Amino acid sequence: MLPCVVQWVDARDELFPDEVPGNVEIEATDTPDAIVDSAPAGACFLVMTHDHSLDFSLAIRIMRRNDFAYFGMIGVEDETREVRASIS
């Protein structure tokens, strides 16, 4: 088990398994931006969604916080360039 708490955020409640490890918190919500906003300073973020526009929106919101310890995103090179251009 990882030595951290993992918040698994998704609007698609039916995709969550019945059981998760003890350090995983399920967040079934259609407002993941609220989870980003409420995360403590020094939080780590990993964005892996099914929707490029949601990836982009969350990435911009995370980058504007400027107090995160880590931010990673699964995406294509064009998406990364677009995020970087938007925050410059």
C-alpha distances in whole Angstrom, upper triangle without the diagonal:
4,6,8,10,11,14,15,19,21,25,25,23,24,21,18,17,18,14,11,7,8,8,10,13,16,19,22,25,27,27,24,27,26,23,23,26,24,21,22,23,21,18,17,18,17,20,20,23,26,28,30,32,29,27,30,30,26,27,30,29,26,28,31,28,28,26,22,20,19,21,20,22,22,26,29,31,34,31,30,34,35,32,33,37,36,35,37
4,5,8,9,12,14,17,20,24,24,23,25,22,19,18,19,16,13,10,10,8,10,13,16,18,21,24,26,26,22,24,24,20,21,23,22,18,19,20,17,15,13,15,15,18,19,21,25,27,28,30,26,24,27,27,24,24,27,26,22,25,27,25,25,22,19,16,16,17,17,19,20,24,27,29,31,29,27,31,32,29,30,33,33,31,34
4,7,9,13,15,19,22,26,26,25,27,24,21,21,22,18,15,12,11,8,11,14,17,19,23,25,27,26,23,25,24,20,20,23,21,17,17,18,15,14,13,15,16,19,21,24,27,29,30,31,28,26,28,28,25,25,27,26,22,24,27,24,24,21,18,15,15,18,18,21,22,26,29,31,33,31,29,32,33,30,30,34,33,31,34
4,6,10,13,16,19,23,24,23,25,22,19,20,20,18,14,11,10,7,9,11,14,16,19,21,24,23,20,21,20,17,17,19,17,14,13,15,13,10,10,12,14,17,18,21,25,26,27,28,25,23,25,25,21,22,24,22,19,22,24,21,21,18,15,13,13,15,16,19,21,24,28,29,31,28,27,30,31,27,28,32,31,29,31
4,7,10,13,16,19,21,19,22,20,17,17,18,15,12,10,9,5,6,7,11,12,16,18,21,20,17,18,17,14,15,17,15,12,12,14,13,10,10,12,13,16,17,19,23,24,26,26,23,21,24,23,20,20,23,21,18,21,23,20,21,18,15,14,14,16,17,18,20,24,27,29,31,28,26,30,30,27,28,31,30,28,31
4,6,9,13,16,17,16,19,16,14,15,16,14,10,9,9,6,5,6,8,10,13,15,18,17,14,16,16,12,13,16,14,12,13,15,14,10,9,10,10,12,14,16,19,21,22,23,20,18,21,21,17,18,21,19,16,19,22,19,20,18,15,14,14,14,14,16,17,20,24,26,28,25,24,27,27,24,26,29,28,26,29
4,6,10,13,14,14,16,15,12,14,15,14,11,11,11,9,6,5,6,7,10,12,14,14,11,13,13,9,10,13,12,10,12,15,15,11,10,10,10,11,13,14,17,19,20,21,17,16,19,18,15,16,19,17,15,18,20,18,20,18,15,15,15,14,15,15,17,20,24,26,27,24,23,27,26,23,25,28,26,25,29
4,7,10,11,11,13,11,9,11,13,13,10,11,12,10,7,6,5,6,8,10,13,13,10,13,13,10,12,15,14,13,16,18,18,14,12,11,10,10,10,11,14,16,18,19,15,15,18,17,14,16,19,18,16,19,21,20,22,20,17,18,16,15,15,14,15,18,22,24,26,22,22,26,25,22,25,28,26,26,29
4,7,9,9,12,11,10,13,15,15,13,15,16,14,10,8,6,5,6,7,9,9,7,10,11,8,10,13,13,12,16,18,18,15,14,11,11,10,10,10,12,14,16,16,12,13,16,15,12,14,17,15,15,18,20,19,21,20,17,19,17,15,15,14,15,17,21,24,24,21,21,25,23,21,24,26,24,24,27
4,5,7,10,8,8,12,15,16,14,17,18,17,13,11,8,7,5,6,7,9,7,11,12,11,13,15,16,16,19,22,22,18,17,14,13,11,10,8,10,11,14,15,11,12,16,15,13,15,18,17,17,20,22,21,23,23,20,22,20,18,17,15,15,17,21,24,24,20,22,25,23,21,24,27,24,25,28
4,6,9,9,10,14,16,18,17,20,21,20,16,14,10,8,5,5,5,8,8,12,12,12,14,17,17,18,21,24,25,21,20,17,16,14,13,10,11,12,15,15,12,14,17,15,14,17,19,18,19,22,23,23,25,25,23,25,23,21,20,18,18,19,22,26,25,22,23,26,24,23,26,28,25,26,30
4,5,6,8,11,14,16,16,19,21,20,17,15,11,10,7,8,8,12,12,15,16,15,18,20,20,21,24,27,27,23,22,19,18,15,14,11,11,12,16,16,14,16,19,18,17,20,22,21,22,25,26,26,29,28,26,27,25,23,21,19,19,20,23,26,26,23,25,28,26,25,28,30,28,29,33
4,5,6,9,11,13,14,17,18,18,15,13,9,9,5,8,10,13,13,17,17,16,18,21,20,21,24,27,27,24,23,20,19,17,16,14,14,16,20,20,17,19,22,21,19,22,25,23,23,27,28,27,30,29,27,28,26,24,23,22,21,23,26,29,30,26,28,31,29,28,31,33,31,31,35
4,6,8,10,13,14,18,20,20,16,15,12,12,9,12,13,16,16,20,21,19,22,24,24,24,28,30,30,27,25,23,21,19,17,15,15,17,21,22,19,20,24,23,22,25,27,26,26,29,31,30,33,32,30,31,28,26,25,23,22,24,27,30,31,28,29,33,31,30,33,35,33,34,38
4,6,9,12,12,16,18,18,15,14,11,12,10,12,14,16,16,19,20,19,21,24,23,23,26,29,28,25,23,20,18,17,14,13,12,15,19,20,18,18,22,22,20,23,26,25,24,28,29,29,31,30,27,28,26,24,22,20,19,21,24,27,28,25,27,30,29,28,31,33,31,32,36
4,7,8,9,12,14,15,11,11,8,10,9,12,14,17,15,19,19,17,20,23,22,21,24,27,26,23,21,19,17,17,15,14,15,18,21,22,19,19,23,23,20,23,26,25,24,27,29,28,30,29,26,26,24,23,22,20,20,22,25,29,30,27,28,31,30,28,31,34,32,32,36
4,5,7,10,13,14,11,12,10,12,12,15,18,20,19,23,23,20,23,26,24,23,26,29,28,24,23,21,19,19,17,17,18,21,24,25,22,23,26,26,24,26,29,28,27,30,32,31,33,31,28,28,26,25,24,23,22,24,28,31,32,29,30,34,33,31,34,37,35,35,39
4,7,11,12,14,12,12,10,13,13,17,20,22,21,25,24,22,24,27,25,25,27,30,30,26,25,24,22,22,21,20,21,24,27,29,25,26,29,29,27,29,32,30,29,33,34,33,35,33,30,30,29,28,27,26,25,28,31,35,36,33,34,37,37,35,37,40,38,38,42
4,7,9,11,10,11,10,14,14,18,21,23,21,25,24,22,24,27,25,24,26,29,28,24,23,22,21,22,21,21,22,25,28,30,26,26,30,29,27,29,32,30,29,32,34,32,34,32,29,28,27,26,25,25,25,28,31,34,36,33,33,37,37,34,37,40,38,38,41
4,6,8,6,8,8,12,14,17,20,22,20,23,22,19,21,24,22,21,23,25,24,21,20,19,18,19,18,19,21,24,26,28,25,24,28,27,24,26,29,27,26,29,31,29,30,28,25,25,23,23,22,22,22,25,29,32,34,31,31,34,34,32,34,37,36,35,38
4,6,6,9,10,14,16,20,23,24,21,24,24,20,22,25,22,20,22,24,23,20,19,19,18,20,19,21,23,26,28,30,26,25,29,29,25,26,30,28,26,29,31,29,30,27,24,23,22,23,22,23,23,26,30,32,34,32,31,35,35,32,34,38,36,35,38
4,6,8,11,14,17,20,23,24,21,24,23,20,21,24,21,19,20,23,22,19,18,19,19,21,21,23,25,28,30,31,28,27,30,29,26,27,30,28,26,29,31,28,29,27,24,23,22,23,23,24,25,29,32,35,36,33,33,36,36,33,35,39,37,36,39
4,7,10,13,16,19,22,22,19,22,21,17,18,21,18,16,17,19,18,15,15,16,16,18,19,21,24,26,28,29,25,24,27,27,23,24,27,25,22,25,27,25,26,23,20,19,19,20,20,21,22,26,30,32,34,31,30,33,33,30,32,35,34,32,35
4,6,10,13,15,18,19,16,19,18,15,16,19,17,15,17,19,18,15,14,14,14,16,16,18,20,23,25,26,22,21,24,24,20,22,25,23,21,24,26,23,25,23,20,19,18,18,18,19,20,23,27,30,31,28,28,31,31,28,30,33,32,31,34
4,6,10,12,16,16,14,16,15,12,14,17,14,13,15,18,18,15,15,14,15,16,16,17,20,22,24,24,21,20,23,22,19,21,24,21,20,23,25,22,24,22,19,20,19,19,19,20,21,24,28,30,31,28,28,31,31,28,30,33,31,30,33
4,6,9,13,14,12,15,14,12,14,17,15,14,17,20,20,17,16,15,15,15,15,15,17,19,22,22,19,19,22,21,18,20,23,21,20,23,25,23,25,23,21,21,20,20,20,19,20,23,27,29,30,27,27,31,30,27,29,32,30,30,33
4,6,9,10,9,12,11,9,12,14,13,13,16,19,20,16,16,14,14,14,15,14,16,18,20,20,16,17,20,18,15,18,20,18,17,21,22,21,23,22,20,21,20,19,19,19,20,22,26,28,29,25,26,29,28,25,28,30,28,27,31
4,7,9,9,13,12,11,14,16,15,16,19,22,23,19,19,17,16,15,15,14,15,16,19,19,15,17,20,18,16,19,21,19,19,23,24,23,25,25,22,24,23,21,21,20,20,22,26,29,29,25,26,29,28,25,29,31,28,28,32
4,5,6,10,9,9,12,14,13,15,18,21,22,19,19,17,17,15,15,13,15,15,18,17,13,15,18,16,14,17,19,17,17,21,22,21,24,23,22,24,22,21,21,19,20,22,25,28,28,24,25,28,26,24,27,28,26,26,30
4,6,9,9,10,12,14,15,16,20,23,24,21,20,17,17,15,15,12,13,13,15,14,11,14,16,13,12,16,17,16,17,20,21,20,24,24,22,25,23,21,21,19,20,21,24,26,25,22,23,26,24,22,25,26,24,24,28
4,5,6,7,9,10,12,13,17,19,21,18,18,16,16,14,15,13,15,14,16,14,10,13,14,11,10,14,15,12,14,17,17,17,20,21,19,22,21,19,19,18,20,20,23,26,25,21,22,25,22,20,23,24,21,22,25
4,5,5,7,9,10,11,15,17,18,15,15,12,12,10,12,11,13,13,14,13,9,11,12,10,8,11,13,10,11,15,15,15,18,18,16,19,17,15,16,15,16,18,21,23,23,19,20,22,20,18,21,22,20,20,23
4,5,5,6,9,10,14,15,17,14,15,12,13,12,14,13,15,14,15,13,9,11,11,8,6,10,10,7,9,12,12,12,15,16,15,18,17,15,16,15,17,18,21,23,22,18,19,21,19,16,19,20,17,17,21
4,5,5,6,9,12,14,17,14,15,13,15,14,17,16,18,17,18,16,13,14,15,12,10,13,13,10,11,15,14,13,16,16,15,18,18,17,18,18,20,22,25,26,26,22,22,25,22,19,22,24,20,20,23
4,5,5,6,10,13,14,11,12,11,12,12,15,14,17,17,18,17,13,14,15,13,10,13,14,11,10,14,14,13,16,15,13,16,16,14,16,16,19,20,24,26,26,22,22,24,23,20,22,24,21,20,24
4,6,5,9,10,12,9,10,8,11,11,14,14,17,17,17,16,13,12,13,11,8,10,11,7,7,10,11,9,12,11,10,13,13,11,13,14,17,19,22,23,23,19,19,21,20,16,18,21,18,17,20
4,6,8,10,12,11,13,12,14,14,17,18,21,20,20,18,15,15,15,12,10,12,12,8,8,11,10,8,12,11,11,15,15,14,17,17,20,22,25,26,26,22,21,23,22,18,20,22,19,17,21
4,6,9,12,10,13,12,15,16,19,19,22,22,22,21,18,18,19,16,13,15,15,12,11,14,14,11,14,12,12,15,16,16,18,19,22,24,27,28,29,25,24,26,25,21,23,25,22,21,24
4,7,8,6,9,9,13,14,17,18,22,22,22,21,18,17,18,16,13,14,15,12,10,13,13,10,12,10,9,11,12,13,15,17,20,22,26,27,27,24,23,25,24,20,22,24,22,20,23
4,6,6,9,11,15,17,20,21,25,25,25,24,21,20,21,19,16,16,17,14,12,14,14,10,12,9,8,10,12,14,17,19,22,25,28,29,29,26,24,27,26,22,23,26,24,21,24
4,6,9,11,15,17,21,23,26,26,25,25,22,20,21,19,16,16,16,14,11,12,12,9,9,5,6,8,11,12,16,19,22,24,27,28,28,25,23,25,25,21,21,24,22,19,22
4,7,10,13,16,19,22,26,26,25,25,22,20,21,20,17,16,17,15,11,12,13,10,9,6,4,5,8,10,14,17,20,23,26,26,27,24,22,24,24,21,21,24,22,19,22
4,7,10,13,16,19,22,23,22,22,19,18,19,18,14,14,15,13,10,12,14,10,11,8,5,6,7,9,12,14,18,20,24,24,26,22,20,23,23,19,20,23,22,19,22
4,7,10,13,16,20,20,20,21,18,15,17,17,13,12,15,13,10,12,14,12,12,10,6,5,5,6,8,11,14,17,20,21,23,20,18,21,21,18,18,22,21,19,21
4,6,10,12,16,17,16,17,14,12,13,13,10,9,12,11,8,10,13,12,12,11,8,8,6,5,6,8,11,14,17,19,20,17,15,18,18,15,16,20,19,17,20
4,6,10,13,14,14,16,13,10,13,13,10,9,13,13,10,12,15,15,15,15,11,11,8,6,5,6,8,11,15,16,18,15,14,17,17,15,16,20,19,18,21
4,6,10,11,10,12,9,7,9,10,8,8,11,12,10,12,15,15,16,16,13,14,11,8,6,5,6,9,13,15,16,12,12,16,15,13,15,18,17,17,20
4,7,9,9,12,10,7,11,12,10,11,14,15,13,16,18,19,20,20,17,17,14,11,9,6,5,8,11,14,16,13,13,17,16,15,17,20,19,20,23
4,5,7,9,7,6,10,11,10,11,14,15,15,17,19,20,22,22,19,20,17,14,12,9,8,9,12,15,16,13,14,18,16,15,18,20,19,20,23
4,7,9,8,8,11,13,13,14,17,18,18,20,22,23,25,26,23,24,21,18,15,12,10,10,13,16,16,13,16,19,17,17,20,22,21,22,25
4,6,5,6,9,10,11,12,14,16,16,18,20,22,24,25,23,24,21,18,16,12,11,10,12,15,14,11,14,17,15,14,18,19,18,20,23
4,5,5,6,9,10,10,12,14,15,16,18,20,22,24,21,23,20,16,14,11,10,8,9,12,11,8,11,13,11,11,15,16,15,17,20
4,5,5,6,9,10,11,12,14,15,17,19,21,23,21,23,21,17,16,13,13,11,12,14,12,9,12,14,11,11,14,15,13,15,19
4,5,5,6,8,10,11,12,14,15,17,19,21,19,21,19,15,14,11,12,11,14,16,15,11,13,16,13,12,15,17,14,16,19
4,6,5,6,9,10,10,12,14,16,17,19,17,18,16,12,11,8,9,8,11,13,12,9,10,13,11,9,13,15,13,14,18
4,6,5,6,9,10,11,12,15,16,18,17,19,16,13,12,10,11,10,11,12,11,7,9,11,8,6,10,11,10,11,14
4,5,5,6,9,10,11,13,15,17,16,19,17,14,14,12,14,13,15,16,15,11,12,14,11,9,12,13,10,11,15
4,5,5,6,9,10,11,13,15,13,16,14,11,11,10,12,13,15,17,16,12,12,15,13,10,13,15,12,12,16
4,5,5,6,9,10,11,13,12,14,12,8,9,8,11,11,13,14,14,10,9,12,10,7,9,12,10,10,13
4,6,5,6,9,10,13,13,15,14,11,12,11,14,14,16,16,15,11,11,12,10,7,9,10,7,7,11
4,6,5,7,9,11,11,14,14,11,13,13,16,16,19,19,18,15,14,16,14,10,12,14,11,10,13
4,5,5,7,9,8,11,10,8,10,11,14,15,18,18,18,15,14,16,14,11,12,15,12,10,14
4,5,6,8,8,11,10,8,11,12,15,16,18,17,17,14,12,14,13,9,9,12,10,7,10
4,5,9,10,13,13,12,14,15,19,19,21,20,20,17,15,16,15,11,11,13,10,7,10
4,5,7,11,12,11,14,16,19,20,23,22,22,19,17,19,18,14,14,16,14,11,14
4,6,9,10,10,14,16,20,21,23,22,22,20,17,18,18,14,14,16,14,11,13
4,7,9,10,14,17,20,22,25,24,25,22,20,21,21,17,17,19,18,15,17
4,6,7,11,14,17,19,22,22,23,20,18,20,20,16,16,19,18,15,17
4,7,10,14,17,20,22,22,24,21,19,21,22,18,18,21,20,17,19
4,7,10,14,16,19,19,21,18,15,18,19,16,16,19,19,16,18
4,7,10,13,15,16,17,15,12,15,16,12,13,16,16,14,16
4,7,9,12,13,15,13,10,14,15,12,13,17,16,15,18
4,6,9,11,12,10,8,12,13,11,12,16,15,15,18
4,7,10,12,10,9,13,14,12,14,17,18,18,20
4,7,8,6,7,10,11,11,13,15,16,17,19
4,6,5,7,9,10,11,13,15,16,17,19
4,5,5,6,9,10,11,12,14,16,17
4,5,5,6,9,10,11,12,15,16
4,5,5,6,9,10,11,13,15
4,5,5,6,9,10,11,13
4,5,5,6,9,10,11
4,6,5,6,9,10
4,5,5,7,9
4,5,5,6
4,6,5
4,6
4
